[in-house]
Amino acid sequence: MIDFTRNCSLTFLAAMCLTGAALFSPSHAAEINRVIPLPVAETAAPAGDTETAVIAGGCFWGVQAVYQHMKGVTNAVSGYAGGTQQTANYNAVSAGATAHAEAVRITYDPKQISYGRILQIFFSVAHDPTQLDRQGPDTGKQYRSAIFPTNAEQEKVATAYIDQLNKAGIFKTAIVTKVTPGEKFYPAEAYHQNYLKLHPSQPYIVFNDLPKIESLKRVYPDVYRPEAVLVAKETLSN
């Protein structure tokens, strides 16, 4: 994502507000704005109290925030997936010089929400799954749409769900989301965690990410919670 906190002057921001409205339009942040069907296939009944999902849908700031406002989620950590540990850092990833995607690791209580529910929010609120190697103003493979299953069952459900949504014609064009199992997740630097909560007035957040939270609240009120569950420092180990 474009990091306004480090790269932009107020003059530049003002110019972008006037001339770049289409680029930073809220329409990029809430692409569907309606309920889509849940997966027909679903993971088996949970045996424990905690499950983990890893997804990538553009800038991890907004994706993290969406799941932080979802009931049943106990943690949502911004990070990187798809590459090596040596290249799992923001400077390398944002330069497009790695195989990583900006990703989010979601820890949730499967007795409250299902993996299918996680994917439903992913495809309808968190990002636009029809944009190839980009999301809104962010371009490059590091912003690709991807699902990184943590087990074979998740892989099966995610693959079947993409096929289900494509056959139902939910989107005007085909879903480009890749299902890529076997990739390790690496937490991002501490300053990327809870970014929306800490910087709600930043222009990038206002135009691209806050509308996603509003969409979650409006479209899926049954899973929305007003207070975000925030990342604690002790949860950032690999």
N, C-alpha and C positions, 0 to 999 in steps of 0.2 A: 504494500500500500504506500501511498505518498505520505510521508511523515511530516506534517505541517509543523510539528513542534520543533523541528530542527532545520527545515529547509526553506521556509517561506516567510516573507515579510508581510506586514499588514497591507502594504500597497498591492502586493501580488494577490493576496487573498481577496481584496476588494475587486480587483480586476477579474478574478475568476468568478466571483459572484455575479458580475455583470455580463461577462462574455462566455463563461463556461457553464451556464446553467444546465444545458443538456448533458454535459459530461458528468456532472455531479447531481444528477436528478434523483429524487427519491424513488422514481420508478425502477431504478437499478436495484434498490435495496429490498423491495417488496414486490417481486415479479408476478406472483400468482394472486395473492390476496383473497383466496377462497379455499375452502376445504377440498382436499383431494382424497381419493379412496385410500384406506389403509392397505397394506400388503395382504394379498390372499394367503400367501405362505407366511409363516411366522415361526420364530424360534420356539423350542420346547419350553415347557413350564420350568421356571428357575429352580435350581437346587440350593442356591445361596442367597445372600442378601445384597450382593453387589455384582454388577455386570459393567463391562467397558465397551464403548464404541469409539472408533476413530474415523473422522470424516474431514474432508477438505472442500471448501467452497469459496475461494477467494481470500481476501484479507481476513486473518483470524480474529481481529478485534470484534467485528460484528457477529461472526458465527459463535464465538465464545459467549458473547452477551446474550444471544438468543437462548442458548441452553442454560445459562445462569438464571434465566427467568422462567424456566420450565419446571413444573412440579415433578418431584421424583428424582431430579438430578441432584447429586450430592457434591459433584465437582466438575468443572469444565476448564481444562488447561490448554492454553495456546501453545503451539509448538510446530514441529516439522516432521514429515514422514515421506518416505520414498527414496531417501538417500542415505549417506553414511554418517556416522557420528562425527567424523572429522569436518564435515561440511555443514553440520547442523547449527548454524549461527546466522543471525539476521543479515549481516553484511554480505555474506556469500549467497544466501538464499534470495534476498531481494535483488541482487544483481543478475539473477537468472543463471548463475554459474554452477548450479547443482542439480541433482535429480529430485530434490525435495519439493514438496508442496507445503504451503502454510496450512496447518491442520489443527484440529481440536480433538483432544481426548476427553470423552464424556464418561463420567462414572455415574451410574444411576441404580436406583432400587427397582429391580424387575417386578416386584410385587405392586409397585405403583404405576410404572409405565413399562412398555415393552420395547424391544428393539425396533419393531415395526413402527411404533409411534415416534421413535427417534428419527427414523428415515422419513416418515411423513412430514415432519417439521423441516427436515433437511431439504426436501424437494419443493416444498411449498412456501416456506418463509425465509429460511437461512440464506438461500442463494438462488441463482437461475441456472438450472442444470443443462440448459441448451447452449450456453456460451462456451466456446472452445478456447481453452487456455487464456481465459480472462474472466473478470467480474467487474462490471461497471467501468470505472476509470483505470482499473489495474489490469495490465496485460503481461503475459508471459506464462510459461508452464508452471511456475511456482504458485500461480493463482488458479490452477486447473480444478475442475470438479472431480472428486475422487472419494471412494469409500475404501478404507483399509480394514477389512474384516479381521477380527481377533481369533476367529475359529472357522471351521468348515461350515458350520450351520449358518453363521452370519453371512458368509460368502454366498451360500445358496439362496438365502432370503433376499439379499441385496440384488443379486443378478435377476432373480425372478420378478422382483418389484420393478426394476427398470423395464423389463419386457412387458409387464402388466400395464404400466403407465404409457408406454409407447403404443401398445395395441389399442388402448382406450382413447388415444388422441388427446390426452390431457394438455399437452403442449402443442404449439403450432409447428414446431420442428422437433426433430429427434433429440432425445437425451444423449449427451456426450459424456456423462459420468463414467469413469473407469472404476471397476472393482479390482483392487490390487491387494491380494492377501500376502502375508508373510513379511510385511514391512514393519520395522521398529519405529516407535514414536519417541521423539526427543523434545522435552519441554523447551519452550523459548525463554529468552532472557526475562528476568523478573520485571523489567519495565514494560513488557508487553502484556503482563497479566492484569486482569480487571481494568483494561484500558478504557472501555466505554464508561465504566463507573467513575474512574478518576478524571476523565477528560470529556465530560458530556457536552461542552460548548465548543470543542474543536470543530472547525468546518467540515472536515472529512466525516467525522462521527455524525454531525447534524444532518448532512445531506445523504449519507449512505447507510448508516447503521441504526440510528434512532428510529427510522421508519420500520425497520424490521421488528423492533420491540413492539411498536404500536400494532403491527400486523399480527404478531403472535397474540397480543391481548384481544384484538378484535375478532380474529378468525378462529382462534382456539382458546376461548376463555376458560374452558374446563382444565387446561393444563398450565395456564399463565399464573405466575405469582409476582406480585409487585416488587418484593425485595429479592435482589440477586443473591445467589449463593456465591461467595467470593473465594478465590484461590488463596489458600494459606501457604506460607513459605515452605513449610515442612512437607508439602505434597509435590514439590517440584523435582524430586529425585527421579532419575531415569528408571 
